[in-house]
């Protein structure tokens, strides 16, 4: 498909469906009158806005009309020029701190968003306003990708890892969100600023939580008993909010998460009252060794926090969803753990 064709398809899509991009504080769908013959034309658009496979290229992803305007935020590094001919099946080469990057799982998360765009559902939301981004251009490297579960269900925000150098959303974000949404809960994946340290990244997470709370009705999510998920560097972010709250990192004065889900991190800081915590690690992890995780688990339990701890054989750092490994299925286990602490679950 040529660049001209892609652009033309995107223009057609913008006339037939709600905007797929919404801004913080401005989350609303286009007027129904703009959806001219949407039902009749959606099948045609769906065919044009096709799925990606492992054989597709980085160029195909960056130029895909479903992600027009923010496709660069799907990528891990914000300061690199990518080889447009590189296959998505080789995406793991762009993620040096990650392992077991399974091409089928990578494209499945991307295709889930393409399907939502084809249905006229927004998949991307800004975390910061345009004025905030003008004042600090680094904030243009942020946003939230939305994976819908049941309307009115609680939400999770997933913070991928990458050593605060990059953001591995395609491996540690979108696949998690797909599994969470498949179980009926709403899930967001945050693209935060990388290269500026943990404090700035956690401030972006606090801003994202505040955005979701502020726009909960438009998004169709319940803010009660939300959860924060993170892997590696992202787990440090989730745990920091769990310890100190949203306002401590520049967000609004909001409740702490009902549950924190932490995957393979060396984070050890704690507060007197920690949320229930679900922890996973690989037994061969040399970056966040199991012994470090186990010390945190013991300290949490001693403080009276309920913890579920899982150590998986044959795995090192950054295994993500664990597709095809001993960790496969851990996201479903973590979601069931979260469910125990949801007081009003509209899924039932």
N, C-alpha and C positions, 0 to 999 in steps of 0.2 A: 504493500500500500504506500503510495507516494506521500510526501509531506503535504502536498496540496490537498490530496484526498483526506488525509487525517484531519487537516484543519477544517475542511468542509464538513466532515462528519461531526466535528466538535461544535461548529456553528449550528448545525441542525439540531444537535442534542440540546443546546442551550435554549432553543425555541420551544422544544417539546416537553421539557421536564423542569423540575425545580433545580435551582443552582446546586452544583455539587461542591461548591465552596461557600462556607459561611464564616462570618467574622465574629470575634468575641464581642458579646453584647448586642449582636445583630442577627441572632440565629432565628431565621424565619424562612419559610418556603415561598417560592414565587406564587403570584396570584393564580388561582385555578384556570382563569381564562387564557393564561399563557400556554397551557398544556393542550394545544390544538391537536385533536385527533391522536393523543398520546398512545392510547391503547392500540389503534390501528397501525401506528408507525413503530411501536417499540420493538416488534419482532425484527423489522428491517435494521433498526439501529443496533440491536443486540448482535446481529450477524456482523455488522460493520465494526462494532467495538468488541472484537473477538478476544478469546482467551489467549494467554501466553503459555508457551511450553518451555521445557528446558533448552530446546534448540533455538528459542528466540534470543535476541541479542540485547545488550544494554541499550543500544540505540532504539530498539523496538519498545523497550520499557519507558525510556525517557521521552519518546515521541508519541506514546499511546494517548489518544484523546481522552480516555477516561481519567487520566491524571494531569490533564492540561493545567498549567499554572503552578503545580506543586510537585511534579514528578521528581525533581531534584531532591525533595525531602524524603523520598523512598530510599535514597542511597546512603551508605554508611558515612562517607567522608564528605565534609562540606567544602574542603579546600583543595579538591583534586579534579583533574580533567580525566574523564573515563574513556576507555577504549570502547567506542560504540559497537565494534564488531565482536566483543567478548560475549560468549554464550551465557545465558542465565544459569545453565547447568554447572558453570564454573564459578558461581558467585562466591563460594567459600574462600576463594583466593583473595577476596577483598576483606576478609574477616580474620585477621591474624590471631586474635585471642579466642577464636571459636573452633569447635570441632563438630564432626558429624552433621555438616550442613547438607541436608538432603534436598536435591533439586526439585523433586516432586512436591515436597512440603513447602519449599520457597514459593513456587509458582501457584500453589493452591491458595495461599494467603492473598497473593496479588489478584488472582482470579475471583476470589470472593468479593473483593472491592469492585472489580469490573462488573460483576453481576449486579451489585447494588446500584452502580451508576446507570446500568442499562434499565433498571427499574425506576429510575428517577429519584433515587435516595442519595442525599449528601453523604460523602464518606470522609471529607476533610473539613476541619474547623480550625480557625486561628486561635491561638492562645492569647496573643497580645493585639491591641487595637492598632490601627494604622498610625495614629499619633505616637504610640509607644515605640513602634518600629522605626518611625522617622527619627525619634530622639535617640534610639539605640539600634542601629542597623543589624547588630548581631541577633536581635530578636526575630529577624526574618527567617532564621534557621530553626524555627519552632513550629509546632502544630500538633493537632490531635487527629488520628485516624479512627473512625468509628465503625465497630462491628456490632450490629444489632442483634439482641436476643428478643425476649418477650417484652412488648411495651409495658412500661411501668415496673419492670424488674430492677433490682439494684445494679450498680455498675462497678466495674473494676477498671483501674488504669494500670497498664503494663509499661514498665520502664526497661527497655533493653539495655544490654551492657555494651562494652567496648573500651573499657579502661579510661573513660572520659576523654578518649581521643576520637572515637567514632561511635555511631549508634547502629547496632546490628538488628534493625527492626525486622528484616526479612527472615531472620532465623530465631530471634528471641522476642519478637513482638507479635507480628501478624499471625504466625501459627498458634501462639498461645490464645490470642483473641478469637480465632476461629473455634478452637475447642471450647472456650468459655461461652461464646455465643451459642454454640451447638447445644449447650446444656441449659439454654434459656436465659442467661444473664447478659447484660450489656457490657461491652468491653471497648476500651479506648487504648490506643498505643500512642505514647508520646514521642515526638521527635524533639529532643532538647538540644541545647547548645553544647557542642563538644569542643574540647580544646581550651576551656576556660575554668576547669576544675569542678569539683563536686558541689561546692556551694552554689555556683551559678546554675548548674544542672538541676539541683534540688529546688531552687527558686522557680525554675520553669515548671517543675512538677507541682509546686504549690499554686502557681498561676493557673495551671491546667485544672486542678481540683476546683479552684474557685470559679473557673469558667463553667465547668459542668454543673456545679451547684447553682450558679446564677441563671443558667439556661435549662434547668432540669425539665421544666414543663415542655419546652419546645423540642427537646431531645427525646422526651418520653422515657426518662429514667427516674428511678427512686433513689434519693440521696441517702436514705437510711441504710446503715450497715454496709457501706461500700468497702471495697478491699483495694489494697495496693500490692502490686506484684513487681518484682524486679529480679534481674539476673546480673550477677557480678557487680559492676559499677551501679547498675540500675537497682540492685537490691540494697545498696548503701543508701540510695535516695529514698526508696520506700521505707526502709527502717528508720531513717532520720525523721521523716514525717510521722511515722508511728511513735517515735520516742517523744518528739517535741511539738508536734502539731503543725498545722498549715500556716498559721500566723507567724510562727518563728522564722519562716523563710519568705516572708513578704506577702503571703496570701491573706485571705480573709479569715476572720475568727470562726472557724468551722470545727466540727467534731473530728476526732481522730478516726482513722479507719477501724472497722470492726475486726479486720484480719490483715496481717502482713504475710505475703508469700515471698520467701527469700531463696534464690538459687545461687549456690556456690559463691559466697563472698567472704572476705576476711574482716568484714565490719564487726567491731566489738563494742562500740559505744551503746550504753543502755540508759534508760530513765527508770524512775521508781515504778511507774505503771505502764507496762508494755502491752500492746494488743496481742491476742492469740496469734501464734506464728507457725507457719508451715515452712519447713526447711528441707532442701535437697542438696546433695553434693555427690561428686564422683569419688570413689575410693582412691583413685590415682591422681587426684587434682594437686598439681604442684604450685598453683597460684593461690588457691584458697583451700589449703589442706583440710581434710576431715577433722583433724585434731582441733583446728581453730574454730570450726563450726560447732564442734561438740562442746567446747568450753562455753560458747555463747548459749547453746541449748541448755547446758547444766545451770548456768547463771539465771536464765529465764525461768526455768522450772523451780529453782530455789526461791525466786521472787514470787512464785505463785502463778506464773503465766502458763497457760496451756500451750504445749508445743507438740507438733508432729514432726518427727525427724526421719529422713530416708537417705541412706547411703547406697549408691548403686555400683555394682561390680563392673570392673573393666573400663571405667570411664574417667576421663580427666576433666579439664576445665571447659566450660562453654558448650556443653552438649545440647543446649536448647531444649526443644520438645522431646529429644531422645528417640526420634523415629528410628526404628530398627535396632534399638539397643536395650539394655536391661532397664533403662529408665522410661521406656515407652509407657504412656498412660499416666505419668505423674501429674499432668495438668488436670486430668479428670479427678484424680485423688485430691489434689489441692482445692479444686472447686467444691468437692463434697465436704472438705474440712471447713471451708468458708460457709457453706450452707448451714452448718450447725449453729452459726452465730447470727443468722438472719432471722429476725423476729417476725417479720411480715413478708412472706415470700409469695408474690402474686402468681408464681408459676403453678401453684397448686390450688 
